[in-house]
Structures are given as C-alpha cells and as structure tokens.
Amino acid sequence: MRRAYNVHQIRQFRPTMLDFDGEWLAVIGRPERTGSWLIWGKSANGKTRFALQLARYLCNFCRVAYDSLEEGLSLTMQHAIAEVGFSDGKAKRNFSLLDKEPIEELVERLRKEKAPKIVIIDSLQYTGMTYTAYKALRDENPGKLLIFISHADGAEPKGNVANSVKFDANVKIYVEGYRAMPQSRYGGGQPYDVWPQKSAEYWAGK
C-alpha cells in the first residue's frame, strides 16, 4: 500500500528541480528531475539534434546518459555530437553515450550508486517495452528523469505504447521541420528552433 500524506507533509515536500533559465525556461518551464518526457517526430526533422541540444543543456545540472539504441557509436552519431558541441565544461564531463545498451542492461546501470540522473532513450520503439514495463522502469527510478524519443505516425507518436507514454509524460515535445513544439506541465510552451535556418525554410513553405 502506498503512503498517504497529510496537509503539513504535502506543504513540506521539496522536489528536486532543474533550475532552467533563458530559452529553455521559455520552452519547458522549471521542471522536476523525475518522471518521464517524450520527444517524437518523423525522420530527418531534427528530433535527434534537438535531443542532443537538450542533453547538452541538462549536463549543467547532473550526469546525462544517451542510450542510442538505433545508431549506437557510429559516424553519424559522432558527427551529430560534434555539431551540437560537447567538447568543454560540464557537457564534456557529464555526458556519456551508451552504445545500443539493451533495456535490461540499462535497468541494471540505473541501480548503481553513481548512475546518471537523466537518461535519454533513443528510441522507445527499439526498447521493445510494453507500457507495463515502461511504468515499472519509471516507478523504480523515482529520483531520475527518463526522456524517450519516439518515431511518429503523422503528428502523433507511433504505436500504442508511445501514445500511452505521451499521456503519462510530464513534458511532451513534437518536432517537425526542425522546430520543437512543447507541451509542459511546468510552464514554458515556447517553440524552439533546432536549426534556425532550416526551420525558417521549412515553415516559410507552410
């Protein structure tokens, strides 16, 4: 049975926050470092680039692991990381790329004492997870933030599991034409141009 909290305990609760500022505050607000987020979009629209830009920013707060289940350590991922820029400061110290690490091994990694506090999983479809398995992973890691990347079917996440995760996620970000369009329970909501030049060209045509 889960614990019940009285009014005094609720008022005394102090969640671990990510103190976002600047453009990221405008996009997402000031989020908790827990729960799950979902990023989705069609191929070649900028969702991986966006996820890496987000990862770079999150490195200001804690260690971030990017589990690249689709590409792994590859030439294209090497180029993408170089273009976003992880070569100095906290981004260099706090970022790690997991080379197609199966979800079972990721679960074990997250149980370790010095596990990363934020994990980006690319992609949800490649994990092979059911929604029940997703909830178990989320509930086993209450002090961590899990960010899933999903394929898209039109303007929606692809598949029943991804759609269920979308409804559960605290932050939902759809990427199209190199523009990220967020819905966040923490405020924000300002669109973010992942690649301003390409975004301007794409949306000018719309």
Secondary structure as the mmCIF struct_conf table of DSSP 4:
data_model
#
loop_
_struct_conf.conf_type_id
_struct_conf.id
_struct_conf.beg_label_comp_id
_struct_conf.beg_label_asym_id
_struct_conf.beg_label_seq_id
_struct_conf.end_label_comp_id
_struct_conf.end_label_asym_id
_struct_conf.end_label_seq_id
HELX_RH_AL_P HELX_RH_AL_P1 VAL A 7 GLN A 12
STRN STRN1 MET A 17 MET A 17
HELX_RH_AL_P HELX_RH_AL_P2 GLY A 22 ILE A 28
BEND BEND1 ARG A 30 ARG A 30
STRN STRN2 GLU A 32 GLU A 32
BEND BEND2 ARG A 33 THR A 34
STRN STRN3 GLY A 35 TRP A 40
TURN_TY1_P TURN_TY1_P1 SER A 43 ALA A 44
BEND BEND3 ASN A 45 GLY A 46
HELX_RH_AL_P HELX_RH_AL_P3 LYS A 47 LEU A 58
TURN_TY1_P TURN_TY1_P2 CYS A 59 PHE A 61
BEND BEND4 CYS A 62 CYS A 62
STRN STRN4 VAL A 64 SER A 68
BEND BEND5 LEU A 69 GLU A 71
BEND BEND6 LEU A 73 LEU A 73
HELX_RH_AL_P HELX_RH_AL_P4 LEU A 75 VAL A 84
BEND BEND7 SER A 87 ASP A 88
HELX_RH_AL_P HELX_RH_AL_P5 GLY A 89 ASN A 94
STRN STRN5 PHE A 95 ASP A 99
BEND BEND8 LYS A 100 LYS A 100
HELX_RH_AL_P HELX_RH_AL_P6 ILE A 103 LEU A 110
TURN_TY1_P TURN_TY1_P3 ARG A 111 ARG A 111
BEND BEND9 LYS A 112 LYS A 112
TURN_TY1_P TURN_TY1_P4 GLU A 113 LYS A 114
BEND BEND10 LYS A 117 LYS A 117
STRN STRN6 ILE A 118 ASP A 122
HELX_RH_AL_P HELX_RH_AL_P7 LEU A 124 THR A 127
TURN_TY1_P TURN_TY1_P5 GLY A 128 GLY A 128
HELX_RH_AL_P HELX_RH_AL_P8 TYR A 131 GLU A 140
TURN_TY1_P TURN_TY1_P6 PRO A 142 GLY A 143
BEND BEND11 LYS A 144 LYS A 144
STRN STRN7 LEU A 145 SER A 150
STRN STRN8 ALA A 152 ASP A 153
TURN_TY1_P TURN_TY1_P7 GLY A 154 ALA A 155
STRN STRN9 GLU A 156 PRO A 157
BEND BEND12 LYS A 158 GLY A 159
HELX_RH_AL_P HELX_RH_AL_P9 ASN A 160 ASP A 168
BEND BEND13 ASN A 170 ASN A 170
STRN STRN10 VAL A 171 GLU A 176
TURN_TY1_P TURN_TY1_P8 GLY A 177 TYR A 178
STRN STRN11 ARG A 179 SER A 184
TURN_TY1_P TURN_TY1_P9 ARG A 185 TYR A 186
BEND BEND14 GLY A 187 GLY A 187
STRN STRN12 TYR A 192 ASP A 193
BEND BEND15 VAL A 194 TRP A 195
HELX_RH_AL_P HELX_RH_AL_P10 PRO A 196 ALA A 204
TURN_TY1_P TURN_TY1_P10 GLY A 205 GLY A 205
#
